[in-house]
Amino acid sequence: MNIIDITIPLSEKMPVWEGDKKVNIDLVEKIGDNGDFNVSRIELGVHSGTHIDSPYHVLKDGNTVDKIPLNVLIGKVQVVQVPYGNYEINAKCLEKIGIDFSIERILFRTSNSDYWKNDPYSFNKKYVALNTEGAQFLADRKVRLIGIDYFSISTFNDLVQPHVILLEKNIVLLENIDLGNVSPGIYQLVCL
């Protein structure tokens, strides 16, 4: 079995969403110096690195991540390629890229994956993501999980509404994944 890790490794150098605190990793105890064990402390925001958004992210009474059923996070997934040059994934784009909606999990591979290869330590506001129309298009289908290869499923200029549309339907959002080494196709997703 070939396993492809699509997570962004946590490090103090990794970019964070504009305005968030940087990731901090401290070695608080070291064998021989001040203790019998190596012990580290990590401080980070919940949107650092690869993460999922729960309905609570944008809905006052929405479910938190601990309420997301594991069967949503594990199962058949389709990786689709968004053509280069698209900065907003709208309904027209979604109709053209050949999504098989019998598969309830979709990961969007976009030009964002190049950021992880070419500029992994910077935050870029000009990333590819869903606009409100694209979010509504997906919410109207039987989609359970949507992933994208950068910080947000929503464009920088339209952050809230796509999240609300999708999370009101309990569609799990998997953000900040690295699909640079993943070809479009059908896979088994294990998102823990």
C-alpha positions as CSV (number, residue, x, y, z in Angstrom):
1,M,0.0,0.0,0.0
2,N,1.3,3.4,-1.0
3,I,0.6,6.1,1.7
4,I,0.8,9.8,0.7
5,D,1.0,12.2,3.6
6,I,-0.8,15.4,2.6
7,T,-0.3,17.3,5.9
8,I,1.8,20.4,6.2
9,P,4.6,19.7,8.8
10,L,4.4,21.9,11.9
11,S,7.4,24.1,12.5
12,E,8.2,27.5,13.8
13,K,9.0,28.6,10.2
14,M,5.6,27.7,8.8
15,P,3.3,30.5,7.7
16,V,0.2,31.3,9.7
17,W,-3.0,33.2,8.8
18,E,-2.4,36.9,8.7
19,G,-2.7,38.2,12.3
20,D,-2.3,34.8,14.0
21,K,0.5,34.1,16.4
22,K,3.4,32.0,15.0
23,V,3.8,28.4,16.0
24,N,6.1,28.1,19.0
25,I,7.9,24.9,19.9
26,D,9.9,24.9,23.1
27,L,12.1,22.1,24.5
28,V,11.3,22.5,28.2
29,E,13.2,19.5,29.6
30,K,16.2,17.8,28.2
31,I,17.8,14.5,29.2
32,G,20.9,15.2,31.2
33,D,20.5,19.0,31.5
34,N,17.5,19.3,33.7
35,G,15.6,16.0,33.6
36,D,15.2,12.4,32.7
37,F,13.1,13.0,29.6
38,N,13.0,15.2,26.5
39,V,9.8,17.2,26.8
40,S,8.5,19.8,24.4
41,R,5.7,22.3,24.6
42,I,3.8,23.4,21.5
43,E,1.7,26.6,21.2
44,L,-0.3,27.1,18.1
45,G,-3.6,28.3,16.8
46,V,-6.1,25.7,15.7
47,H,-5.8,26.9,12.1
48,S,-2.0,26.3,12.0
49,G,-0.9,23.6,9.5
50,T,-3.3,21.0,8.2
51,H,-6.7,21.2,10.0
52,I,-10.4,20.8,9.7
53,D,-13.1,23.4,10.2
54,S,-16.2,22.4,12.2
55,P,-19.5,24.2,12.0
56,Y,-18.7,26.0,15.3
57,H,-16.0,27.9,13.4
58,V,-18.6,30.2,11.9
59,L,-21.9,29.1,13.5
60,K,-22.7,30.3,17.0
61,D,-24.4,26.9,17.9
62,G,-22.6,24.7,15.4
63,N,-20.9,21.4,16.3
64,T,-17.3,21.3,17.4
65,V,-14.7,19.1,15.9
66,D,-15.2,16.4,18.5
67,K,-18.7,15.9,17.2
68,I,-17.6,15.2,13.6
69,P,-18.3,11.5,12.9
70,L,-15.1,9.6,12.0
71,N,-16.9,8.0,9.0
72,V,-16.9,11.4,7.4
73,L,-13.1,11.7,7.8
74,I,-12.3,8.2,6.5
75,G,-13.3,6.9,3.1
76,K,-13.2,7.2,-0.7
77,V,-12.0,10.6,-1.8
78,Q,-11.6,12.2,-5.2
79,V,-8.7,14.5,-6.0
80,V,-9.6,17.0,-8.8
81,Q,-7.4,19.4,-10.5
82,V,-8.5,23.1,-10.8
83,P,-6.9,24.5,-13.9
84,Y,-4.1,27.0,-13.4
85,G,-5.2,30.6,-13.9
86,N,-8.4,30.1,-11.9
87,Y,-8.3,32.1,-8.6
88,E,-12.0,31.7,-7.7
89,I,-13.6,28.3,-7.9
90,N,-17.1,29.1,-9.1
91,A,-20.0,26.9,-10.4
92,K,-18.8,27.1,-14.0
93,C,-15.3,25.8,-13.0
94,L,-16.9,23.0,-10.8
95,E,-19.0,21.9,-13.7
96,K,-16.0,21.7,-16.1
97,I,-13.5,19.8,-13.9
98,G,-15.4,16.5,-14.0
99,I,-16.3,15.9,-10.3
100,D,-17.9,12.5,-9.7
101,F,-20.6,13.4,-7.1
102,S,-21.1,9.8,-6.2
103,I,-17.9,10.2,-4.2
104,E,-18.8,12.3,-1.1
105,R,-15.3,13.6,-0.4
106,I,-13.4,16.0,-2.7
107,L,-9.9,17.4,-2.5
108,F,-9.1,20.4,-4.7
109,R,-5.6,20.4,-6.2
110,T,-4.8,23.9,-7.4
111,S,-1.8,26.1,-8.1
112,N,-1.7,26.7,-4.4
113,S,0.3,23.4,-4.1
114,D,3.2,25.3,-5.7
115,Y,3.4,27.6,-2.7
116,W,4.3,24.7,-0.5
117,K,7.1,23.8,-2.9
118,N,8.4,27.3,-3.9
119,D,7.6,29.5,-1.0
120,P,6.7,27.4,2.0
121,Y,7.4,30.1,4.7
122,S,5.2,32.9,3.4
123,F,1.5,33.6,3.6
124,N,0.1,34.6,0.1
125,K,-3.3,36.3,-0.1
126,K,-3.7,35.4,-3.7
127,Y,-4.6,31.8,-3.3
128,V,-7.2,29.7,-5.2
129,A,-10.4,29.0,-3.3
130,L,-14.2,28.7,-3.5
131,N,-16.3,31.8,-3.9
132,T,-19.9,32.0,-2.6
133,E,-21.4,30.6,-5.8
134,G,-19.0,27.6,-5.9
135,A,-19.8,26.9,-2.2
136,Q,-23.5,26.9,-2.9
137,F,-23.0,24.6,-5.9
138,L,-21.2,22.0,-3.7
139,A,-23.7,22.4,-0.8
140,D,-26.5,21.5,-3.2
141,R,-24.8,18.1,-3.9
142,K,-24.2,15.2,-1.5
143,V,-20.8,16.3,-0.4
144,R,-19.6,15.4,3.1
145,L,-16.0,16.7,3.0
146,I,-14.1,19.3,0.9
147,G,-10.4,19.9,1.1
148,I,-8.1,22.5,-0.4
149,D,-4.4,22.9,-0.7
150,Y,-4.1,26.2,1.2
151,F,-5.2,28.1,4.3
152,S,-8.9,28.5,3.5
153,I,-11.7,26.9,1.4
154,S,-12.9,30.5,0.9
155,T,-11.2,33.3,-1.1
156,F,-9.4,36.0,0.9
157,N,-12.0,38.6,-0.2
158,D,-15.0,36.4,0.5
159,L,-14.1,34.4,3.7
160,V,-17.3,34.1,5.6
161,Q,-20.1,33.3,3.3
162,P,-18.6,30.2,1.6
163,H,-17.8,28.8,5.1
164,V,-21.3,29.5,6.4
165,I,-22.9,27.8,3.3
166,L,-20.9,24.7,3.6
167,L,-20.7,24.4,7.4
168,E,-24.5,24.9,7.8
169,K,-24.8,21.7,5.8
170,N,-22.3,20.0,8.1
171,I,-19.7,19.6,5.3
172,V,-16.3,19.2,6.8
173,L,-13.6,21.5,5.5
174,L,-10.1,20.1,5.4
175,E,-7.7,23.0,4.9
176,N,-4.0,23.6,4.4
177,I,-3.2,20.2,2.7
178,D,-0.3,19.7,0.4
179,L,-1.3,18.0,-2.9
180,G,1.9,18.8,-4.7
181,N,2.7,15.1,-5.1
182,V,-0.8,13.8,-5.6
183,S,-2.2,13.2,-9.1
184,P,-6.0,13.6,-9.7
185,G,-7.8,10.4,-9.1
186,I,-9.6,8.3,-6.5
187,Y,-7.9,7.5,-3.2
188,Q,-8.7,6.3,0.3
189,L,-8.6,9.3,2.8
190,V,-7.7,8.8,6.4
191,C,-8.0,12.1,8.1
192,L,-7.5,11.8,11.9
